[in-house]
Amino acid sequence: DPLLDYLEERHKSPVTIEFAVETRPGKTSLFSVLQLNKSEMTGRAALISAIDLINRGMIEEHDVTSLIKPYHMRQIVSNTIDSSSLSNLQFFGRGLSVLPNTAITATLCFSPARAQEMKKEGYAVCLCQERFVPQDTITLNELDAILSLSPAAIHVVTACRGYGIPALMDLQHYGIHMVNNSLVNSDGLVIRENDKITISSKQQTIYKGVADYKPARFTQYLNGQEVHLDPDEKPLFEQMKEAFQRYQQIVTSDNSSFITDVNKLARLIR
């Protein structure tokens, strides 16, 4: 515990320490530090802790984009599906979610080339493939959503975590297959290329159709709208608001020295 400030300053991040204790009665007690890593955090935790480290002078402002990723911000401010619109959607299937608490409606495409065409026309695009290869990473950071029929999709996970793109994987495990450039579920329901689909990573669900959305509670709170908060949420939301406003000042400032490569630029745009 006395070393935590030093460790956070050295790693420029909150840290997680894994340790083990073994006691042999009457003989000895053993304590071992197994590993120390930068902490994996939720959106709320990443936002608050990063700004706290800046305020304490332990990191510089340009370090904030290394701690707060696009998927963290999605967890905080992403719109949610309005429950009243669920009756207008047709349940299609499920998948393994990569990012929590995100939802999006997009046009389904089955090739990177088609996805790029639709993006140029201004559509939100979801690329679905049986598997992804390293060459696909050139396109992945431009997508709005991703579907993978296979579970082994490390390139998808990397893109999602790097750019905040929602994705569902391992669709074949849930009875979804690709047939003649279409997706077919176990009940025979078909989704064709260019159809509109809605993905809810929170529910790990794919719907056929277009959803209506409502702002996230935190977005409503930021805009001064009436939001029901439990007693323990009120100080948290106020702390998040202050941290979010400081974060916005940092990433919209004229100081662009921390944009050192195209990946950091893409993250900032996201």
Backbone as CSV, one residue per row, in Angstrom:
resi,resn,N_x,N_y,N_z,CA_x,CA_y,CA_z,C_x,C_y,C_z
1,ASP,0.815,-1.221,0.000,0.000,0.000,0.000,0.850,1.274,0.000
2,PRO,1.943,1.344,0.767,2.759,2.561,0.714,3.396,2.800,-0.651
3,LEU,3.514,1.768,-1.474,4.154,1.901,-2.785,3.186,2.246,-3.902
4,LEU,1.875,2.279,-3.626,0.911,2.426,-4.717,1.096,3.724,-5.494
5,ASP,1.313,4.848,-4.794,1.511,6.104,-5.499,2.711,6.025,-6.439
6,TYR,3.792,5.444,-5.956,4.990,5.285,-6.780,4.705,4.408,-7.998
7,LEU,3.979,3.296,-7.771,3.690,2.369,-8.870,2.784,3.015,-9.911
8,GLU,1.770,3.778,-9.466,0.868,4.450,-10.401,1.621,5.498,-11.210
9,GLU,2.541,6.205,-10.557,3.312,7.220,-11.268,4.267,6.572,-12.273
10,ARG,4.851,5.451,-11.874,5.785,4.754,-12.761,5.076,4.171,-13.982
11,HIS,3.917,3.565,-13.758,3.180,2.926,-14.859,2.214,3.888,-15.546
12,LYS,2.047,5.095,-15.000,1.135,6.105,-15.540,-0.277,5.542,-15.691
13,SER,-0.696,4.789,-14.682,-2.001,4.130,-14.721,-2.317,3.562,-13.346
14,PRO,-3.607,3.426,-12.997,-3.944,2.589,-11.842,-3.402,1.177,-12.072
15,VAL,-2.991,0.526,-11.016,-2.382,-0.790,-11.167,-3.154,-1.841,-10.373
16,THR,-3.066,-3.060,-10.843,-3.664,-4.212,-10.158,-2.544,-5.152,-9.745
17,ILE,-2.502,-5.466,-8.474,-1.463,-6.353,-7.949,-2.104,-7.688,-7.584
18,GLU,-1.555,-8.751,-8.121,-2.044,-10.101,-7.801,-1.074,-10.758,-6.833
19,PHE,-1.605,-11.253,-5.720,-0.737,-11.877,-4.725,-1.375,-13.163,-4.207
20,ALA,-0.568,-13.951,-3.536,-1.047,-15.212,-2.966,-0.504,-15.364,-1.557
21,VAL,-1.307,-15.957,-0.704,-0.914,-16.191,0.686,-1.123,-17.673,1.002
22,GLU,-0.152,-18.262,1.629,-0.276,-19.661,2.052,0.192,-19.771,3.501
23,THR,-0.632,-20.363,4.335,-0.284,-20.528,5.748,-0.211,-22.009,6.097
24,ARG,0.892,-22.393,6.719,1.063,-23.766,7.205,1.083,-23.686,8.726
25,PRO,0.008,-24.100,9.401,-0.116,-23.925,10.861,1.100,-24.446,11.618
26,GLY,1.634,-23.589,12.480,2.755,-23.977,13.312,4.092,-23.987,12.608
27,LYS,4.095,-23.678,11.296,5.349,-23.747,10.553,5.712,-22.384,9.953
28,THR,4.925,-21.937,8.961,5.308,-20.694,8.281,4.110,-20.095,7.565
29,SER,4.221,-18.830,7.270,3.235,-18.145,6.434,3.974,-17.509,5.263
30,LEU,3.491,-17.756,4.069,4.157,-17.277,2.862,3.299,-16.224,2.171
31,PHE,3.918,-15.161,1.704,3.239,-14.106,0.934,4.044,-13.893,-0.344
32,SER,3.392,-14.012,-1.494,4.085,-13.858,-2.771,3.337,-12.884,-3.668
33,VAL,4.072,-11.964,-4.268,3.511,-11.102,-5.315,3.675,-11.841,-6.640
34,LEU,2.552,-12.113,-7.304,2.588,-12.913,-8.534,2.780,-12.054,-9.773
35,GLN,2.037,-10.951,-9.875,2.207,-10.069,-11.016,1.599,-8.706,-10.727
36,LEU,2.035,-7.712,-11.507,1.536,-6.353,-11.398,1.274,-5.840,-12.800
37,ASN,0.062,-5.355,-13.045,-0.319,-4.891,-14.371,-1.108,-3.598,-14.283
38,LYS,-1.183,-2.905,-15.412,-2.105,-1.785,-15.510,-3.525,-2.325,-15.362
39,SER,-4.367,-1.606,-14.649,-5.708,-2.104,-14.350,-6.614,-2.052,-15.576
40,GLU,-7.412,-3.117,-15.742,-8.498,-3.114,-16.715,-9.712,-2.494,-16.031
41,MET,-10.282,-1.439,-16.617,-11.317,-0.680,-15.926,-12.572,-0.520,-16.769
42,THR,-13.685,-0.276,-16.083,-14.914,0.109,-16.758,-14.782,1.554,-17.216
43,GLY,-15.736,2.020,-18.010,-15.700,3.394,-18.486,-15.693,4.408,-17.356
44,ARG,-16.568,4.207,-16.381,-16.631,5.141,-15.247,-15.295,5.193,-14.518
45,ALA,-14.733,4.029,-14.228,-13.486,3.969,-13.471,-12.335,4.593,-14.254
46,ALA,-12.278,4.331,-15.564,-11.197,4.881,-16.382,-11.269,6.406,-16.414
47,LEU,-12.468,6.942,-16.593,-12.634,8.393,-16.671,-12.224,9.067,-15.358
48,ILE,-12.779,8.579,-14.252,-12.532,9.217,-12.958,-11.073,9.067,-12.533
49,SER,-10.511,7.876,-12.690,-9.149,7.644,-12.216,-8.127,8.394,-13.067
50,ALA,-8.352,8.468,-14.388,-7.401,9.174,-15.256,-7.331,10.655,-14.890
51,ILE,-8.492,11.276,-14.697,-8.506,12.695,-14.338,-7.941,12.896,-12.938
52,ASP,-8.178,11.940,-12.035,-7.614,12.027,-10.686,-6.085,11.985,-10.736
53,LEU,-5.532,11.135,-11.595,-4.079,11.052,-11.728,-3.502,12.354,-12.286
54,ILE,-4.240,12.997,-13.198,-3.805,14.291,-13.728,-3.830,15.347,-12.626
55,ASN,-4.916,15.378,-11.885,-5.050,16.375,-10.822,-3.971,16.222,-9.749
56,ARG,-3.516,14.981,-9.547,-2.472,14.740,-8.542,-1.065,14.905,-9.118
57,GLY,-0.982,15.272,-10.406,0.313,15.499,-11.031,1.096,14.247,-11.306
58,MET,0.412,13.093,-11.367,1.120,11.825,-11.546,1.243,11.439,-13.016
59,ILE,0.400,12.001,-13.874,0.521,11.813,-15.317,0.316,13.164,-15.987
60,GLU,0.718,13.245,-17.254,0.521,14.461,-18.037,-0.804,14.376,-18.789
61,GLU,-1.284,15.516,-19.257,-2.556,15.525,-19.974,-2.511,14.640,-21.210
62,HIS,-1.353,14.566,-21.868,-1.289,13.761,-23.095,-1.363,12.264,-22.808
63,ASP,-1.230,11.865,-21.538,-1.344,10.440,-21.185,-2.799,9.976,-21.121
64,VAL,-3.737,10.923,-21.112,-5.133,10.569,-20.857,-5.699,9.674,-21.953
65,THR,-5.251,9.864,-23.211,-5.796,9.046,-24.299,-5.295,7.607,-24.244
66,SER,-4.248,7.360,-23.464,-3.781,5.984,-23.294,-4.594,5.250,-22.235
67,LEU,-5.223,6.010,-21.329,-6.021,5.405,-20.261,-7.499,5.336,-20.613
68,ILE,-8.009,6.388,-21.245,-9.429,6.438,-21.600,-9.557,6.102,-23.081
69,LYS,-10.038,4.906,-23.364,-10.175,4.424,-24.737,-11.571,4.754,-25.275
70,PRO,-11.756,4.688,-26.590,-13.092,4.943,-27.143,-14.186,4.047,-26.554
71,TYR,-13.840,2.782,-26.256,-14.877,1.896,-25.709,-15.265,2.301,-24.296
72,HIS,-14.343,2.935,-23.574,-14.713,3.463,-22.261,-15.779,4.548,-22.399
73,MET,-15.583,5.453,-23.361,-16.543,6.544,-23.536,-17.879,6.014,-24.028
74,ARG,-17.834,4.962,-24.860,-19.087,4.362,-25.328,-19.916,3.832,-24.163
75,GLN,-19.231,3.232,-23.183,-19.947,2.695,-22.028,-20.675,3.797,-21.267
76,ILE,-20.144,5.007,-21.324,-20.695,6.106,-20.538,-21.785,6.864,-21.282
77,VAL,-21.552,7.171,-22.558,-22.446,8.094,-23.266,-23.227,7.455,-24.411
78,SER,-23.030,6.159,-24.678,-23.722,5.519,-25.795,-25.234,5.508,-25.568
79,ASN,-25.994,5.833,-26.629,-27.445,5.769,-26.563,-27.905,4.339,-26.277
80,THR,-29.053,4.210,-25.665,-29.621,2.898,-25.370,-30.904,2.696,-26.162
81,ILE,-31.231,1.444,-26.427,-32.446,1.144,-27.182,-33.663,1.475,-26.333
82,ASP,-34.586,2.236,-26.896,-35.829,2.560,-26.210,-36.676,1.287,-26.131
83,SER,-37.042,0.898,-24.935,-37.771,-0.359,-24.737,-39.080,-0.396,-25.522
84,SER,-39.663,0.781,-25.788,-40.923,0.821,-26.539,-40.751,0.380,-27.990
85,SER,-39.499,0.422,-28.507,-39.275,0.053,-29.908,-38.967,-1.426,-30.081
86,LEU,-38.794,-2.151,-28.977,-38.457,-3.566,-29.087,-39.565,-4.359,-29.772
87,SER,-40.804,-3.895,-29.637,-41.915,-4.603,-30.273,-41.859,-4.487,-31.796
88,ASN,-41.111,-3.504,-32.299,-40.982,-3.323,-33.744,-39.802,-4.086,-34.322
89,LEU,-39.020,-4.714,-33.446,-37.844,-5.452,-33.890,-38.121,-6.948,-33.864
90,GLN,-37.446,-7.677,-34.734,-37.594,-9.123,-34.805,-36.328,-9.778,-34.268
91,PHE,-36.467,-10.562,-33.215,-35.301,-11.236,-32.638,-34.704,-12.185,-33.665
92,PHE,-33.360,-12.109,-33.805,-32.694,-12.978,-34.778,-31.762,-13.984,-34.120
93,GLY,-30.965,-13.543,-33.155,-30.033,-14.479,-32.542,-29.127,-13.797,-31.545
94,ARG,-28.175,-14.571,-31.054,-27.260,-14.072,-30.033,-25.811,-14.314,-30.440
95,GLY,-24.907,-13.657,-29.718,-23.481,-13.835,-29.930,-22.732,-13.450,-28.674
96,LEU,-21.450,-13.674,-28.695,-20.596,-13.332,-27.553,-20.157,-11.879,-27.690
97,SER,-20.513,-11.064,-26.716,-20.242,-9.630,-26.800,-18.800,-9.314,-26.417
98,VAL,-18.196,-8.369,-27.161,-16.847,-7.920,-26.850,-16.887,-6.705,-25.929
99,LEU,-17.742,-5.733,-26.241,-17.840,-4.514,-25.445,-19.194,-4.456,-24.753
100,PRO,-19.237,-4.099,-23.474,-20.519,-4.008,-22.776,-21.231,-2.692,-23.034
101,ASN,-22.549,-2.715,-22.836,-23.356,-1.481,-22.789,-23.259,-0.623,-24.042
102,THR,-23.352,-1.246,-25.208,-23.426,-0.484,-26.443,-24.547,-1.048,-27.301
103,ALA,-25.144,-0.175,-28.103,-26.210,-0.595,-29.016,-26.108,0.245,-30.282
104,ILE,-26.397,-0.363,-31.426,-26.282,0.357,-32.690,-27.163,-0.303,-33.740
105,THR,-27.667,0.507,-34.668,-28.375,0.024,-35.845,-27.500,0.307,-37.058
106,ALA,-27.304,-0.694,-37.911,-26.388,-0.540,-39.036,-26.849,-1.379,-40.217
107,THR,-26.246,-1.102,-41.378,-26.498,-1.866,-42.601,-25.545,-3.045,-42.655
108,LEU,-26.070,-4.250,-42.899,-25.262,-5.460,-42.883,-24.512,-5.628,-44.203
109,CYS,-23.207,-5.876,-44.115,-22.371,-6.133,-45.289,-21.558,-7.397,-45.038
110,PHE,-21.183,-8.074,-46.150,-20.460,-9.336,-46.013,-19.052,-9.294,-46.600
111,SER,-18.583,-8.129,-47.010,-17.218,-8.010,-47.513,-16.690,-6.627,-47.169
112,PRO,-15.372,-6.510,-46.936,-14.789,-5.195,-46.662,-15.050,-4.194,-47.787
113,ALA,-15.015,-4.671,-49.035,-15.239,-3.775,-50.171,-16.646,-3.177,-50.125
114,ARG,-17.641,-4.034,-49.851,-19.023,-3.546,-49.784,-19.203,-2.617,-48.582
115,ALA,-18.555,-2.938,-47.480,-18.644,-2.091,-46.296,-18.086,-0.701,-46.581
116,GLN,-16.969,-0.624,-47.298,-16.375,0.664,-47.620,-17.272,1.457,-48.563
117,GLU,-17.918,0.771,-49.501,-18.851,1.451,-50.403,-19.994,2.100,-49.623
118,MET,-20.581,1.339,-48.693,-21.703,1.856,-47.910,-21.271,2.982,-46.980
119,LYS,-20.049,2.895,-46.441,-19.546,3.967,-45.598,-19.398,5.258,-46.393
120,LYS,-18.925,5.154,-47.622,-18.767,6.333,-48.466,-20.104,6.993,-48.766
121,GLU,-21.176,6.192,-48.764,-22.524,6.722,-49.009,-23.168,7.254,-47.735
122,GLY,-22.438,7.160,-46.611,-22.912,7.751,-45.368,-23.682,6.832,-44.448
123,TYR,-23.650,5.517,-44.708,-24.388,4.574,-43.878,-23.537,4.100,-42.693
124,ALA,-24.201,3.819,-41.581,-23.554,3.063,-40.513,-23.478,1.612,-40.968
125,VAL,-22.323,0.982,-40.806,-22.069,-0.312,-41.436,-21.658,-1.357,-40.397
126,CYS,-22.216,-2.565,-40.564,-21.806,-3.726,-39.778,-21.233,-4.766,-40.739
127,LEU,-19.970,-5.128,-40.552,-19.333,-6.145,-41.389,-19.446,-7.500,-40.713
128,CYS,-19.958,-8.485,-41.467,-20.083,-9.853,-40.947,-19.274,-10.790,-41.829
129,GLN,-18.418,-11.609,-41.191,-17.635,-12.603,-41.919,-17.523,-13.875,-41.068
130,GLU,-17.237,-14.975,-41.758,-17.045,-16.224,-41.025,-15.786,-16.163,-40.179
131,ARG,-14.740,-15.543,-40.720,-13.490,-15.362,-39.971,-12.804,-14.100,-40.472
132,PHE,-11.900,-13.590,-39.636,-11.184,-12.370,-39.980,-9.688,-12.654,-40.034
133,VAL,-9.010,-11.998,-40.972,-7.572,-12.188,-41.172,-6.876,-10.848,-40.953
134,PRO,-5.530,-10.864,-40.787,-4.816,-9.611,-40.513,-5.082,-8.501,-41.529
135,GLN,-5.281,-8.865,-42.809,-5.519,-7.841,-43.825,-6.796,-7.048,-43.559
136,ASP,-7.738,-7.646,-42.821,-9.012,-6.975,-42.552,-8.850,-5.797,-41.598
137,THR,-7.743,-5.743,-40.851,-7.582,-4.681,-39.863,-7.550,-3.305,-40.509
138,ILE,-7.211,-3.233,-41.808,-7.207,-1.949,-42.514,-8.609,-1.374,-42.555
139,THR,-9.611,-2.245,-42.646,-11.006,-1.802,-42.755,-11.692,-1.702,-41.397
140,LEU,-11.282,-2.527,-40.437,-12.026,-2.661,-39.189,-12.200,-1.340,-38.442
141,ASN,-11.180,-0.474,-38.463,-11.303,0.757,-37.678,-12.284,1.749,-38.280
142,GLU,-12.791,1.482,-39.494,-13.764,2.362,-40.124,-15.206,1.901,-39.894
143,LEU,-15.376,0.727,-39.291,-16.704,0.132,-39.160,-17.452,0.693,-37.955
144,ASP,-18.763,0.461,-37.957,-19.604,0.857,-36.832,-19.971,-0.337,-35.960
145,ALA,-19.900,-1.546,-36.522,-20.186,-2.771,-35.771,-19.584,-3.955,-36.529
146,ILE,-19.375,-5.063,-35.814,-18.758,-6.247,-36.401,-19.490,-7.497,-35.910
147,LEU,-19.700,-8.456,-36.820,-20.222,-9.776,-36.470,-19.242,-10.820,-36.969
148,SER,-18.884,-11.769,-36.099,-17.980,-12.849,-36.484,-18.643,-14.180,-36.184
149,LEU,-18.711,-15.061,-37.197,-19.320,-16.365,-36.963,-18.423,-17.257,-36.109
150,SER,-17.114,-17.025,-36.140,-16.194,-17.863,-35.381,-15.825,-17.189,-34.064
151,PRO,-15.370,-17.981,-33.083,-14.977,-17.400,-31.794,-13.551,-16.875,-31.790
152,ALA,-12.704,-17.411,-32.672,-11.289,-17.031,-32.697,-11.114,-15.820,-33.602
153,ALA,-11.305,-14.644,-33.033,-11.255,-13.421,-33.830,-10.458,-12.356,-33.076
154,ILE,-9.165,-12.623,-32.913,-8.326,-11.712,-32.142,-8.261,-10.331,-32.786
155,HIS,-8.327,-10.268,-34.126,-8.274,-8.975,-34.811,-9.533,-8.154,-34.520
156,VAL,-10.650,-8.848,-34.360,-11.899,-8.168,-34.003,-11.797,-7.597,-32.599
157,VAL,-11.304,-8.390,-31.662,-11.178,-7.931,-30.279,-10.252,-6.719,-30.204
158,THR,-9.140,-6.773,-30.932,-8.188,-5.658,-30.938,-8.838,-4.388,-31.473
159,ALA,-9.596,-4.510,-32.562,-10.268,-3.342,-33.141,-11.320,-2.786,-32.198
160,CYS,-12.057,-3.672,-31.557,-13.113,-3.235,-30.645,-12.524,-2.481,-29.455
161,ARG,-11.487,-3.031,-28.867,-10.888,-2.406,-27.694,-10.134,-1.137,-28.070
162,GLY,-9.574,-1.120,-29.278,-8.818,0.053,-29.694,-9.676,1.217,-30.150
163,TYR,-10.820,0.918,-30.783,-11.619,1.971,-31.405,-13.044,2.066,-30.872
164,GLY,-13.410,1.213,-29.921,-14.737,1.308,-29.335,-15.847,0.807,-30.235
165,ILE,-15.566,-0.198,-31.051,-16.552,-0.723,-31.998,-17.277,-1.910,-31.364
166,PRO,-18.606,-1.889,-31.277,-19.327,-3.035,-30.712,-19.270,-4.241,-31.650
167,ALA,-19.213,-5.428,-31.073,-19.115,-6.643,-31.885,-19.713,-7.821,-31.136
168,LEU,-20.247,-8.768,-31.909,-20.686,-10.058,-31.380,-19.929,-11.143,-32.135
169,MET,-19.409,-12.135,-31.385,-18.629,-13.206,-31.997,-19.276,-14.566,-31.721
170,ASP,-18.715,-15.579,-32.385,-19.122,-16.970,-32.188,-20.601,-17.180,-32.499
171,LEU,-21.097,-16.534,-33.563,-22.521,-16.654,-33.918,-22.896,-18.097,-34.248
172,GLN,-21.961,-18.863,-34.825,-22.284,-20.238,-35.211,-22.639,-21.095,-33.999
173,HIS,-22.074,-20.758,-32.858,-22.390,-21.496,-31.627,-23.852,-21.306,-31.244
174,TYR,-24.442,-20.180,-31.672,-25.836,-19.872,-31.356,-26.774,-20.198,-32.522
175,GLY,-26.297,-21.051,-33.447,-27.155,-21.539,-34.522,-27.297,-20.613,-35.706
176,ILE,-26.393,-19.651,-35.860,-26.447,-18.726,-36.998,-25.393,-19.130,-38.008
177,HIS,-25.784,-19.197,-39.295,-24.877,-19.615,-40.360,-24.987,-18.657,-41.537
178,MET,-23.957,-18.653,-42.367,-23.950,-17.834,-43.573,-24.277,-18.723,-44.767
179,VAL,-25.315,-18.357,-45.505,-25.754,-19.115,-46.671,-26.028,-18.139,-47.808
180,ASN,-25.283,-18.281,-48.922,-25.506,-17.448,-50.113,-25.560,-15.956,-49.776
181,ASN,-24.530,-15.505,-49.103,-24.432,-14.080,-48.758,-25.600,-13.600,-47.904
182,SER,-26.084,-14.480,-47.049,-27.147,-14.144,-46.109,-26.859,-14.826,-44.777
183,LEU,-27.427,-14.286,-43.714,-27.375,-14.941,-42.413,-28.691,-15.666,-42.186
184,VAL,-28.591,-16.899,-41.708,-29.781,-17.716,-41.453,-29.686,-18.250,-40.027
185,ASN,-30.752,-18.070,-39.234,-30.728,-18.595,-37.868,-31.364,-19.980,-37.810
186,SER,-31.427,-20.561,-36.630,-31.912,-21.938,-36.477,-33.385,-22.079,-36.816
187,ASP,-34.136,-20.964,-36.826,-35.557,-21.010,-37.183,-35.797,-20.736,-38.668
188,GLY,-34.723,-20.532,-39.423,-34.856,-20.276,-40.850,-35.057,-18.815,-41.215
189,LEU,-35.030,-17.925,-40.239,-35.155,-16.491,-40.521,-33.886,-16.019,-41.226
190,VAL,-34.061,-15.182,-42.263,-32.944,-14.774,-43.111,-32.725,-13.263,-43.009
191,ILE,-31.454,-12.862,-42.900,-31.063,-11.460,-43.027,-30.100,-11.366,-44.203
192,ARG,-30.432,-10.541,-45.182,-29.636,-10.420,-46.396,-28.731,-9.191,-46.343
193,GLU,-27.776,-9.180,-47.239,-26.877,-8.022,-47.319,-27.691,-6.772,-47.619
194,ASN,-27.307,-5.671,-46.975,-27.966,-4.355,-47.072,-29.207,-4.248,-46.187
195,ASP,-29.599,-5.338,-45.495,-30.702,-5.232,-44.531,-30.228,-4.460,-43.304
196,LYS,-31.169,-3.826,-42.612,-30.860,-3.102,-41.382,-30.967,-4.054,-40.190
197,ILE,-29.939,-4.036,-39.355,-29.965,-4.839,-38.140,-29.646,-3.950,-36.942
198,THR,-30.076,-4.392,-35.782,-29.786,-3.693,-34.528,-29.049,-4.658,-33.612
199,ILE,-27.940,-4.194,-33.056,-27.112,-5.009,-32.175,-27.128,-4.404,-30.777
200,SER,-27.428,-5.227,-29.793,-27.345,-4.816,-28.390,-26.280,-5.669,-27.722
201,SER,-25.128,-5.061,-27.407,-24.080,-5.847,-26.761,-24.434,-6.142,-25.310
202,LYS,-25.241,-5.270,-24.694,-25.651,-5.515,-23.310,-26.492,-6.782,-23.220
203,GLN,-27.420,-6.964,-24.196,-28.252,-8.164,-24.238,-27.607,-9.285,-25.051
204,GLN,-26.460,-8.983,-25.711,-25.771,-9.931,-26.594,-26.724,-10.468,-27.658
205,THR,-27.446,-9.537,-28.274,-28.558,-9.913,-29.140,-28.497,-9.177,-30.476
206,ILE,-28.921,-9.880,-31.536,-29.079,-9.295,-32.859,-30.571,-9.244,-33.185
207,TYR,-31.048,-8.078,-33.618,-32.431,-7.913,-34.050,-32.455,-7.531,-35.526
208,LYS,-33.502,-7.942,-36.203,-33.733,-7.499,-37.579,-34.650,-6.291,-37.522
209,GLY,-34.172,-5.169,-38.058,-34.976,-3.955,-38.027,-34.221,-2.789,-37.413
210,VAL,-34.908,-1.639,-37.376,-34.316,-0.390,-36.899,-34.916,-0.027,-35.550
211,ALA,-34.056,0.239,-34.584,-34.511,0.568,-33.230,-34.607,2.074,-33.047
212,ASP,-35.429,2.475,-32.096,-35.432,3.851,-31.608,-34.518,3.903,-30.393
213,TYR,-33.866,5.048,-30.213,-32.888,5.162,-29.142,-33.230,6.318,-28.207
214,LYS,-32.711,6.224,-27.011,-32.823,7.317,-26.050,-31.446,7.582,-25.461
215,PRO,-31.169,8.815,-25.058,-29.838,9.132,-24.534,-29.526,8.353,-23.265
216,ALA,-28.253,8.089,-23.050,-27.812,7.466,-21.811,-28.137,8.380,-20.636
217,ARG,-28.297,7.790,-19.472,-28.638,8.590,-18.284,-27.584,9.658,-18.021
218,PHE,-26.314,9.296,-18.215,-25.260,10.268,-17.945,-25.321,11.426,-18.943
219,THR,-25.656,11.137,-20.194,-25.808,12.204,-21.186,-26.926,13.144,-20.783
220,GLN,-28.044,12.579,-20.325,-29.148,13.414,-19.863,-28.713,14.267,-18.666
221,TYR,-27.957,13.676,-17.769,-27.467,14.401,-16.587,-26.549,15.549,-17.009
222,LEU,-25.678,15.285,-17.981,-24.778,16.322,-18.484,-25.559,17.502,-19.059
223,ASN,-26.666,17.197,-19.718,-27.466,18.230,-20.378,-28.449,18.916,-19.432
224,GLY,-28.356,18.595,-18.136,-29.196,19.251,-17.152,-30.622,18.744,-17.085
225,GLN,-30.887,17.567,-17.667,-32.225,17.004,-17.648,-32.479,16.275,-16.324
226,GLU,-33.744,16.082,-16.036,-34.146,15.388,-14.810,-33.839,13.899,-14.960
227,VAL,-33.015,13.357,-14.067,-32.625,11.947,-14.116,-32.783,11.370,-12.714
228,HIS,-33.447,10.207,-12.646,-33.590,9.556,-11.338,-32.259,8.932,-10.941
229,LEU,-31.750,9.311,-9.774,-30.505,8.778,-9.258,-30.714,8.247,-7.851
230,ASP,-30.164,7.072,-7.592,-30.158,6.553,-6.233,-29.212,7.406,-5.389
231,PRO,-29.376,7.401,-4.066,-28.524,8.234,-3.208,-27.027,8.027,-3.424
232,ASP,-26.611,6.773,-3.668,-25.174,6.519,-3.857,-24.707,6.912,-5.254
233,GLU,-25.647,7.158,-6.177,-25.271,7.554,-7.535,-25.035,9.055,-7.661
234,LYS,-25.658,9.844,-6.826,-25.570,11.296,-6.971,-24.138,11.811,-6.885
235,PRO,-23.364,11.455,-5.848,-21.970,11.924,-5.823,-21.139,11.351,-6.966
236,LEU,-21.458,10.117,-7.402,-20.730,9.499,-8.500,-20.955,10.256,-9.800
237,PHE,-22.215,10.590,-10.095,-22.521,11.303,-11.336,-21.907,12.699,-11.340
238,GLU,-21.866,13.354,-10.186,-21.242,14.673,-10.115,-19.738,14.569,-10.356
239,GLN,-19.130,13.528,-9.776,-17.703,13.300,-9.995,-17.424,12.980,-11.460
240,MET,-18.286,12.172,-12.067,-18.130,11.844,-13.485,-18.294,13.085,-14.360
241,LYS,-19.234,13.948,-14.018,-19.454,15.160,-14.796,-18.216,16.044,-14.797
242,GLU,-17.632,16.267,-13.622,-16.425,17.079,-13.524,-15.275,16.453,-14.320
243,ALA,-15.130,15.122,-14.212,-14.057,14.434,-14.929,-14.292,14.491,-16.433
244,PHE,-15.541,14.324,-16.861,-15.862,14.342,-18.285,-15.576,15.712,-18.890
245,GLN,-15.938,16.773,-18.189,-15.699,18.129,-18.685,-14.205,18.403,-18.811
246,ARG,-13.422,17.924,-17.841,-11.970,18.095,-17.927,-11.407,17.295,-19.096
247,TYR,-11.909,16.077,-19.280,-11.462,15.238,-20.396,-11.751,15.925,-21.729
248,GLN,-12.941,16.505,-21.867,-13.294,17.199,-23.110,-12.358,18.374,-23.369
249,GLN,-11.988,19.105,-22.331,-11.054,20.219,-22.485,-9.706,19.743,-23.009
250,ILE,-9.284,18.578,-22.533,-7.979,18.051,-22.941,-7.981,17.627,-24.407
251,VAL,-8.985,16.844,-24.811,-8.961,16.275,-26.162,-9.411,17.259,-27.233
252,THR,-10.010,18.384,-26.849,-10.416,19.389,-27.843,-9.513,20.612,-27.807
253,SER,-8.429,20.542,-27.056,-7.510,21.678,-26.988,-6.681,21.760,-28.259
254,ASP,-5.939,22.859,-28.393,-5.082,23.045,-29.562,-3.814,22.216,-29.486
255,ASN,-3.543,21.621,-28.317,-2.329,20.831,-28.146,-2.519,19.447,-28.762
256,SER,-1.893,19.208,-29.886,-2.043,17.921,-30.582,-0.746,17.122,-30.548
257,SER,0.149,17.468,-29.619,1.451,16.798,-29.582,1.338,15.316,-29.236
258,PHE,0.216,14.930,-28.580,0.086,13.527,-28.193,-0.422,12.653,-29.337
259,ILE,-0.759,13.260,-30.491,-1.163,12.471,-31.657,0.107,12.094,-32.406
260,THR,0.654,10.949,-32.082,1.944,10.547,-32.634,1.829,9.500,-33.746
261,ASP,0.651,8.914,-33.943,0.481,7.950,-35.035,-0.991,7.905,-35.437
262,VAL,-1.275,7.176,-36.507,-2.627,7.172,-37.060,-3.625,6.488,-36.115
263,ASN,-3.154,5.535,-35.308,-4.050,4.865,-34.368,-4.546,5.834,-33.306
264,LYS,-3.652,6.686,-32.777,-4.072,7.658,-31.777,-5.011,8.698,-32.395
265,LEU,-4.780,9.035,-33.648,-5.674,9.963,-34.327,-7.068,9.351,-34.482
266,ALA,-7.121,8.072,-34.881,-8.410,7.390,-35.047,-9.157,7.297,-33.716
267,ARG,-8.425,7.014,-32.636,-9.053,6.954,-31.309,-9.646,8.297,-30.919
268,LEU,-8.898,9.362,-31.203,-9.364,10.697,-30.852,-10.632,11.056,-31.623
269,ILE,-10.652,10.717,-32.910,-11.832,10.977,-33.741,-13.031,10.204,-33.212
270,ARG,-12.805,8.942,-32.817,-13.877,8.117,-32.271,-14.449,8.771,-31.001
